[in-house]
Amino acid sequence: MGIVLKDILAALPKGEDVEVKQTSIFIENDKIVGIGSEPSGFKADEVIDGTDKFVIPGLINCHTHTYMAFMRNVADDLPFMDWLFGRIDPIEQKMTDDDVYWGACLGIIEMLKTGTTCFNDMQMNPCITTKAVKDSGMRAVIARGLVGSGNDEGGRKRLDDTYKDMEFSKDCDRLSFILGPHAPYTCDEEYMRIVSNEAKEHDMGIHIHLSESVSEIEQIKEKYGCSPIEMAERNGIFDVRCIAAHCVQVDDKDMDIMKKHNVNVVTNPASNMKLGNGFAPIPEMMERGINVCLGTDGAASNNSLNLFKELHLLTLIHKGTHRTPECISATEGFKMATINGAKALGMEDKIGSIEVGKKADLAILDLKKPSLQPINNLIAGLSYSADGTEVETVFVDGKKVVENGKVLNLDEDLVYKKVNEIIKRLTLDI
């Protein structure tokens, strides 16, 4: 299948920068095979007129819990530990596999319709979120959330769930897997060492929550005499490629440890603010050369999976906290939502930028939207004025998954019906 995006404005890499230029992009099967000039032997089956359109690499949500989409607006205005253990955990204990599936479908619909083509997920029920990914046509990296104490039966079962998920999904190259120890307050040191050893044995990365709240810092300091970052380091979590979500309550020593081990940090500004956890020191991490990428967290704490919203917050918050308008530019924010996320996932050779040889994971925006007019600096527009409603068409693996704003592979009305049935059954609508 050959597709041409003809004479379209495109966000293209230019060294360490991003430039917007008009060009034509040639897609064959799942890959970008040409930019500018038509490749030899290329046959166009479809030509998309690029007039008044802007194509960007698909956004990458590097930390979320997609199944939580059905929990949107049910646990608000609560302190972090009360939110997690008093409200969310009891809901999770009641969830069925069907609940997880329809919640994941809802999350995927929201992400696709706002230009996200890949997400890094921490989930609970094996083979369920992965089924939703398969059905939707989206790309995802999946981690089974791991909770354990020593070599206990429950911790071992959760690890085995990961391998069950991998076996279930071996026929889908849009799915890949890493290990997901939940956090230092739900995984003791022995269990963390077990997880890190398995990650090394199976050549897998790790996805973990770290230093999210003051209460976490206090709890880990009292129990282990160190920070969560130090605890993770001494138990081998950073011995493999690690994606650390949040990292809000970190000091200079913590950041030096993260830089030493090339830890990838996912900042989740909306969730961190909503739960009262604070602002991660992202400019200081950037100064150290730490790779920072962008996530939404789950809809239970955000309450949105729209990465444009996070990009907007990211590029504004730190200007305010640091009292300088030069803090985190629009281009730096855009890279956190694209190529930096690809690097964190170990997929920078496949996704995250519009380049020949990479996967055709793309989002086309309609420029005839007031938020993107006048057309004078579209990268700034993505950070400061776009809200995701501009997304018109989305490709994953060279296949359309959104066209004219409509998700093609999932029945939106059915998904909405199912998630509303779930909240009534679980009495969440109170």
BELQUIGI-V388954 format. One record per residue. N is the residue number from 0. RES is the residue in one letter. PHI is phi as a letter, one per 40 degrees, with the letter a starting at -180 (NA if undefined). D_FIRST is the distance of its C-alpha to the first C-alpha in Angstrom with 2 decimals. Layout:
n->N res->RES phi->PHI d_first->D_FIRST
n->N res->RES phi->PHI d_first->D_FIRST
This chain:
n->0 res->M phi->NA d_first->0.00
n->1 res->G phi->b d_first->3.81
n->2 res->I phi->b d_first->6.62
n->3 res->V phi->b d_first->10.24
n->4 res->L phi->c d_first->13.29
n->5 res->K phi->c d_first->15.75
n->6 res->D phi->f d_first->19.38
n->7 res->I phi->b d_first->19.55
n->8 res->L phi->c d_first->22.35
n->9 res->A phi->b d_first->21.28
n->10 res->A phi->c d_first->23.41
n->11 res->L phi->b d_first->23.18
n->12 res->P phi->c d_first->25.42
n->13 res->K phi->a d_first->28.35
n->14 res->G phi->g d_first->30.54
n->15 res->E phi->c d_first->31.99
n->16 res->D phi->b d_first->31.33
n->17 res->V phi->b d_first->28.49
n->18 res->E phi->b d_first->28.05
n->19 res->V phi->b d_first->26.46
n->20 res->K phi->a d_first->25.20
n->21 res->Q phi->c d_first->23.15
n->22 res->T phi->a d_first->20.11
n->23 res->S phi->b d_first->16.45
n->24 res->I phi->b d_first->13.84
n->25 res->F phi->b d_first->10.60
n->26 res->I phi->b d_first->7.95
n->27 res->E phi->b d_first->5.63
n->28 res->N phi->f d_first->5.16
n->29 res->D phi->b d_first->8.68
n->30 res->K phi->b d_first->10.35
n->31 res->I phi->c d_first->11.70
n->32 res->V phi->b d_first->11.80
n->33 res->G phi->a d_first->14.03
n->34 res->I phi->b d_first->16.64
n->35 res->G phi->g d_first->18.65
n->36 res->S phi->b d_first->17.80
n->37 res->E phi->c d_first->14.65
n->38 res->P phi->c d_first->14.02
n->39 res->S phi->c d_first->15.04
n->40 res->G phi->g d_first->12.67
n->41 res->F phi->c d_first->9.78
n->42 res->K phi->b d_first->8.05
n->43 res->A phi->c d_first->7.52
n->44 res->D phi->c d_first->6.19
n->45 res->E phi->a d_first->8.26
n->46 res->V phi->b d_first->11.30
n->47 res->I phi->b d_first->13.46
n->48 res->D phi->c d_first->17.05
n->49 res->G phi->c d_first->18.67
n->50 res->T phi->d d_first->22.17
n->51 res->D phi->g d_first->24.30
n->52 res->K phi->b d_first->21.64
n->53 res->F phi->b d_first->21.91
n->54 res->V phi->b d_first->19.29
n->55 res->I phi->b d_first->20.69
n->56 res->P phi->c d_first->19.68
n->57 res->G phi->d d_first->19.78
n->58 res->L phi->c d_first->23.43
n->59 res->I phi->b d_first->24.82
n->60 res->N phi->c d_first->27.70
n->61 res->C phi->c d_first->29.70
n->62 res->H phi->a d_first->32.33
n->63 res->T phi->a d_first->32.34
n->64 res->H phi->b d_first->33.37
n->65 res->T phi->c d_first->30.76
n->66 res->Y phi->c d_first->32.78
n->67 res->M phi->c d_first->35.58
n->68 res->A phi->d d_first->33.85
n->69 res->F phi->c d_first->36.11
n->70 res->M phi->c d_first->39.09
n->71 res->R phi->d d_first->38.46
n->72 res->N phi->g d_first->41.87
n->73 res->V phi->b d_first->44.01
n->74 res->A phi->a d_first->45.54
n->75 res->D phi->b d_first->46.42
n->76 res->D phi->g d_first->49.25
n->77 res->L phi->b d_first->50.31
n->78 res->P phi->d d_first->51.26
n->79 res->F phi->d d_first->48.65
n->80 res->M phi->c d_first->50.38
n->81 res->D phi->c d_first->51.45
n->82 res->W phi->d d_first->47.90
n->83 res->L phi->c d_first->46.52
n->84 res->F phi->c d_first->49.26
n->85 res->G phi->c d_first->50.95
n->86 res->R phi->b d_first->48.02
n->87 res->I phi->c d_first->44.60
n->88 res->D phi->d d_first->45.69
n->89 res->P phi->c d_first->47.51
n->90 res->I phi->c d_first->44.43
n->91 res->E phi->c d_first->42.30
n->92 res->Q phi->c d_first->44.92
n->93 res->K phi->c d_first->44.46
n->94 res->M phi->c d_first->40.65
n->95 res->T phi->b d_first->39.05
n->96 res->D phi->d d_first->35.64
n->97 res->D phi->c d_first->34.58
n->98 res->D phi->d d_first->35.85
n->99 res->V phi->c d_first->33.79
n->100 res->Y phi->c d_first->30.59
n->101 res->W phi->c d_first->31.04
n->102 res->G phi->c d_first->32.22
n->103 res->A phi->c d_first->29.16
n->104 res->C phi->c d_first->26.91
n->105 res->L phi->c d_first->28.95
n->106 res->G phi->c d_first->28.65
n->107 res->I phi->c d_first->24.89
n->108 res->I phi->d d_first->24.66
n->109 res->E phi->c d_first->26.95
n->110 res->M phi->c d_first->25.15
n->111 res->L phi->c d_first->21.66
n->112 res->K phi->c d_first->23.18
n->113 res->T phi->b d_first->24.92
n->114 res->G phi->g d_first->22.10
n->115 res->T phi->c d_first->22.68
n->116 res->T phi->b d_first->19.69
n->117 res->C phi->a d_first->21.84
n->118 res->F phi->b d_first->25.42
n->119 res->N phi->b d_first->28.17
n->120 res->D phi->b d_first->30.10
n->121 res->M phi->b d_first->33.53
n->122 res->Q phi->b d_first->33.81
n->123 res->M phi->b d_first->36.42
n->124 res->N phi->b d_first->35.15
n->125 res->P phi->d d_first->33.15
n->126 res->C phi->g d_first->29.94
n->127 res->I phi->b d_first->30.04
n->128 res->T phi->d d_first->28.36
n->129 res->T phi->c d_first->25.86
n->130 res->K phi->c d_first->25.17
n->131 res->A phi->c d_first->24.66
n->132 res->V phi->c d_first->22.13
n->133 res->K phi->d d_first->20.23
n->134 res->D phi->c d_first->20.41
n->135 res->S phi->c d_first->19.40
n->136 res->G phi->g d_first->16.31
n->137 res->M phi->c d_first->18.40
n->138 res->R phi->b d_first->19.40
n->139 res->A phi->a d_first->23.09
n->140 res->V phi->b d_first->25.89
n->141 res->I phi->b d_first->28.57
n->142 res->A phi->b d_first->32.30
n->143 res->R phi->c d_first->34.75
n->144 res->G phi->c d_first->37.74
n->145 res->L phi->b d_first->40.58
n->146 res->V phi->b d_first->44.21
n->147 res->G phi->a d_first->47.03
n->148 res->S phi->b d_first->50.55
n->149 res->G phi->g d_first->51.18
n->150 res->N phi->c d_first->49.90
n->151 res->D phi->c d_first->50.19
n->152 res->E phi->c d_first->48.57
n->153 res->G phi->c d_first->46.45
n->154 res->G phi->c d_first->45.05
n->155 res->R phi->c d_first->44.21
n->156 res->K phi->c d_first->42.50
n->157 res->R phi->c d_first->40.27
n->158 res->L phi->c d_first->39.26
n->159 res->D phi->c d_first->38.49
n->160 res->D phi->d d_first->36.31
n->161 res->T phi->d d_first->34.02
n->162 res->Y phi->c d_first->33.55
n->163 res->K phi->c d_first->33.10
n->164 res->D phi->c d_first->30.25
n->165 res->M phi->c d_first->28.66
n->166 res->E phi->c d_first->29.00
n->167 res->F phi->c d_first->27.55
n->168 res->S phi->b d_first->24.40
n->169 res->K phi->c d_first->23.85
n->170 res->D phi->c d_first->20.73
n->171 res->C phi->b d_first->19.01
n->172 res->D phi->c d_first->18.20
n->173 res->R phi->c d_first->18.14
n->174 res->L phi->b d_first->21.88
n->175 res->S phi->b d_first->24.59
n->176 res->F phi->b d_first->28.35
n->177 res->I phi->b d_first->31.57
n->178 res->L phi->c d_first->35.17
n->179 res->G phi->b d_first->36.69
n->180 res->P phi->d d_first->40.50
n->181 res->H phi->c d_first->41.22
n->182 res->A phi->a d_first->44.04
n->183 res->P phi->c d_first->47.40
n->184 res->Y phi->c d_first->49.30
n->185 res->T phi->b d_first->47.50
n->186 res->C phi->b d_first->47.18
n->187 res->D phi->c d_first->50.39
n->188 res->E phi->c d_first->50.64
n->189 res->E phi->c d_first->50.66
n->190 res->Y phi->c d_first->47.51
n->191 res->M phi->d d_first->45.77
n->192 res->R phi->c d_first->46.77
n->193 res->I phi->c d_first->45.42
n->194 res->V phi->c d_first->42.02
n->195 res->S phi->c d_first->41.93
n->196 res->N phi->c d_first->42.90
n->197 res->E phi->c d_first->40.12
n->198 res->A phi->c d_first->37.60
n->199 res->K phi->c d_first->38.88
n->200 res->E phi->c d_first->38.98
n->201 res->H phi->b d_first->35.35
n->202 res->D phi->f d_first->34.06
n->203 res->M phi->b d_first->33.03
n->204 res->G phi->c d_first->33.48
n->205 res->I phi->b d_first->35.73
n->206 res->H phi->b d_first->35.36
n->207 res->I phi->a d_first->38.80
n->208 res->H phi->c d_first->40.76
n->209 res->L phi->b d_first->43.48
n->210 res->S phi->f d_first->46.37
n->211 res->E phi->c d_first->45.22
n->212 res->S phi->b d_first->48.67
n->213 res->V phi->c d_first->52.32
n->214 res->S phi->c d_first->53.30
n->215 res->E phi->c d_first->50.92
n->216 res->I phi->d d_first->52.52
n->217 res->E phi->c d_first->55.99
n->218 res->Q phi->c d_first->55.24
n->219 res->I phi->c d_first->53.78
n->220 res->K phi->c d_first->56.53
n->221 res->E phi->c d_first->59.18
n->222 res->K phi->c d_first->57.73
n->223 res->Y phi->b d_first->56.57
n->224 res->G phi->g d_first->58.34
n->225 res->C phi->a d_first->55.21
n->226 res->S phi->c d_first->52.20
n->227 res->P phi->d d_first->48.99
n->228 res->I phi->c d_first->47.33
n->229 res->E phi->c d_first->50.18
n->230 res->M phi->c d_first->50.01
n->231 res->A phi->c d_first->46.31
n->232 res->E phi->c d_first->46.98
n->233 res->R phi->c d_first->49.92
n->234 res->N phi->b d_first->48.05
n->235 res->G phi->g d_first->45.10
n->236 res->I phi->c d_first->42.43
n->237 res->F phi->c d_first->41.66
n->238 res->D phi->c d_first->41.61
n->239 res->V phi->b d_first->37.85
n->240 res->R phi->d d_first->35.13
n->241 res->C phi->b d_first->36.38
n->242 res->I phi->b d_first->35.07
n->243 res->A phi->b d_first->38.20
n->244 res->A phi->c d_first->37.93
n->245 res->H phi->g d_first->40.48
n->246 res->C phi->f d_first->43.11
n->247 res->V phi->c d_first->45.16
n->248 res->Q phi->c d_first->48.65
n->249 res->V phi->b d_first->48.57
n->250 res->D phi->b d_first->51.12
n->251 res->D phi->d d_first->51.17
n->252 res->K phi->c d_first->51.75
n->253 res->D phi->d d_first->48.77
n->254 res->M phi->c d_first->46.49
n->255 res->D phi->c d_first->47.85
n->256 res->I phi->c d_first->47.04
n->257 res->M phi->c d_first->43.44
n->258 res->K phi->c d_first->43.03
n->259 res->K phi->d d_first->44.66
n->260 res->H phi->b d_first->42.14
n->261 res->N phi->f d_first->39.04
n->262 res->V phi->c d_first->38.66
n->263 res->N phi->c d_first->35.79
n->264 res->V phi->b d_first->37.22
n->265 res->V phi->b d_first->35.42
n->266 res->T phi->c d_first->37.32
n->267 res->N phi->b d_first->37.28
n->268 res->P phi->d d_first->39.48
n->269 res->A phi->c d_first->39.57
n->270 res->S phi->c d_first->40.40
n->271 res->N phi->c d_first->42.96
n->272 res->M phi->c d_first->44.70
n->273 res->K phi->c d_first->44.66
n->274 res->L phi->c d_first->46.27
n->275 res->G phi->g d_first->48.77
n->276 res->N phi->c d_first->47.76
n->277 res->G phi->h d_first->47.72
n->278 res->F phi->b d_first->45.60
n->279 res->A phi->c d_first->44.12
n->280 res->P phi->c d_first->45.35
n->281 res->I phi->c d_first->41.93
n->282 res->P phi->d d_first->43.32
n->283 res->E phi->c d_first->45.61
n->284 res->M phi->c d_first->42.78
n->285 res->M phi->c d_first->40.80
n->286 res->E phi->c d_first->43.93
n->287 res->R phi->c d_first->44.04
n->288 res->G phi->g d_first->40.44
n->289 res->I phi->c d_first->39.29
n->290 res->N phi->c d_first->35.56
n->291 res->V phi->b d_first->35.43
n->292 res->C phi->b d_first->32.46
n->293 res->L phi->b d_first->32.25
n->294 res->G phi->a d_first->32.35
n->295 res->T phi->b d_first->33.45
n->296 res->D phi->g d_first->35.31
n->297 res->G phi->c d_first->35.33
n->298 res->A phi->c d_first->35.88
n->299 res->A phi->c d_first->39.35
n->300 res->S phi->b d_first->40.49
n->301 res->N phi->b d_first->38.34
n->302 res->N phi->b d_first->37.70
n->303 res->S phi->b d_first->34.24
n->304 res->L phi->b d_first->30.93
n->305 res->N phi->c d_first->29.96
n->306 res->L phi->c d_first->29.53
n->307 res->F phi->c d_first->30.24
n->308 res->K phi->c d_first->33.70
n->309 res->E phi->c d_first->34.24
n->310 res->L phi->c d_first->33.15
n->311 res->H phi->c d_first->35.66
n->312 res->L phi->c d_first->38.41
n->313 res->L phi->d d_first->37.75
n->314 res->T phi->c d_first->38.14
n->315 res->L phi->b d_first->41.24
n->316 res->I phi->d d_first->43.23
n->317 res->H phi->c d_first->44.08
n->318 res->K phi->c d_first->45.13
n->319 res->G phi->c d_first->47.68
n->320 res->T phi->c d_first->48.81
n->321 res->H phi->b d_first->49.22
n->322 res->R phi->f d_first->50.50
n->323 res->T phi->a d_first->48.39
n->324 res->P phi->c d_first->45.54
n->325 res->E phi->c d_first->44.15
n->326 res->C phi->c d_first->43.24
n->327 res->I phi->f d_first->39.50
n->328 res->S phi->c d_first->37.75
n->329 res->A phi->d d_first->34.70
n->330 res->T phi->c d_first->32.67
n->331 res->E phi->c d_first->34.13
n->332 res->G phi->c d_first->33.30
n->333 res->F phi->c d_first->29.67
n->334 res->K phi->c d_first->29.34
n->335 res->M phi->c d_first->30.99
n->336 res->A phi->c d_first->28.35
n->337 res->T phi->b d_first->25.45
n->338 res->I phi->c d_first->26.00
n->339 res->N phi->c d_first->29.39
n->340 res->G phi->c d_first->27.95
n->341 res->A phi->c d_first->25.34
n->342 res->K phi->c d_first->28.32
n->343 res->A phi->d d_first->30.34
n->344 res->L phi->c d_first->27.73
n->345 res->G phi->g d_first->27.39
n->346 res->M phi->b d_first->23.72
n->347 res->E phi->c d_first->24.15
n->348 res->D phi->c d_first->22.08
n->349 res->K phi->b d_first->19.00
n->350 res->I phi->b d_first->19.45
n->351 res->G phi->h d_first->21.99
n->352 res->S phi->a d_first->21.13
n->353 res->I phi->c d_first->18.53
n->354 res->E phi->a d_first->18.42
n->355 res->V phi->c d_first->16.31
n->356 res->G phi->g d_first->15.58
n->357 res->K phi->c d_first->15.90
n->358 res->K phi->c d_first->13.84
n->359 res->A phi->c d_first->12.08
n->360 res->D phi->b d_first->14.91
n->361 res->L phi->b d_first->15.89
n->362 res->A phi->b d_first->18.20
n->363 res->I phi->b d_first->18.60
n->364 res->L phi->b d_first->22.23
n->365 res->D phi->c d_first->23.88
n->366 res->L phi->c d_first->26.54
n->367 res->K phi->c d_first->28.48
n->368 res->K phi->b d_first->30.20
n->369 res->P phi->d d_first->33.82
n->370 res->S phi->c d_first->33.33
n->371 res->L phi->b d_first->31.21
n->372 res->Q phi->b d_first->33.43
n->373 res->P phi->c d_first->34.70
n->374 res->I phi->c d_first->31.87
n->375 res->N phi->b d_first->33.95
n->376 res->N phi->a d_first->32.95
n->377 res->L phi->c d_first->29.79
n->378 res->I phi->c d_first->30.15
n->379 res->A phi->c d_first->33.62
n->380 res->G phi->c d_first->32.26
n->381 res->L phi->c d_first->30.00
n->382 res->S phi->c d_first->33.11
n->383 res->Y phi->b d_first->35.85
n->384 res->S phi->b d_first->34.70
n->385 res->A phi->c d_first->31.25
n->386 res->D phi->b d_first->31.41
n->387 res->G phi->g d_first->27.83
n->388 res->T phi->c d_first->27.99
n->389 res->E phi->c d_first->26.16
n->390 res->V phi->c d_first->22.84
n->391 res->E phi->b d_first->20.61
n->392 res->T phi->b d_first->16.99
n->393 res->V phi->b d_first->16.00
n->394 res->F phi->b d_first->12.94
n->395 res->V phi->b d_first->13.51
n->396 res->D phi->f d_first->11.39
n->397 res->G phi->g d_first->8.55
n->398 res->K phi->b d_first->9.07
n->399 res->K phi->c d_first->11.53
n->400 res->V phi->b d_first->14.89
n->401 res->V phi->b d_first->17.08
n->402 res->E phi->b d_first->16.78
n->403 res->N phi->f d_first->19.93
n->404 res->G phi->g d_first->21.86
n->405 res->K phi->b d_first->21.21
n->406 res->V phi->c d_first->20.07
n->407 res->L phi->c d_first->17.58
n->408 res->N phi->b d_first->18.25
n->409 res->L phi->b d_first->22.02
n->410 res->D phi->c d_first->24.71
n->411 res->E phi->d d_first->26.56
n->412 res->D phi->c d_first->29.65
n->413 res->L phi->c d_first->30.04
n->414 res->V phi->c d_first->29.82
n->415 res->Y phi->c d_first->32.44
n->416 res->K phi->c d_first->34.63
n->417 res->K phi->c d_first->34.53
n->418 res->V phi->c d_first->35.41
n->419 res->N phi->c d_first->38.28
n->420 res->E phi->c d_first->39.57
n->421 res->I phi->c d_first->39.53
n->422 res->I phi->c d_first->41.66
n->423 res->K phi->c d_first->44.13
n->424 res->R phi->c d_first->44.51
n->425 res->L phi->c d_first->45.00
n->426 res->T phi->f d_first->47.21
n->427 res->L phi->c d_first->45.24
n->428 res->D phi->c d_first->45.64
n->429 res->I phi->b d_first->49.17
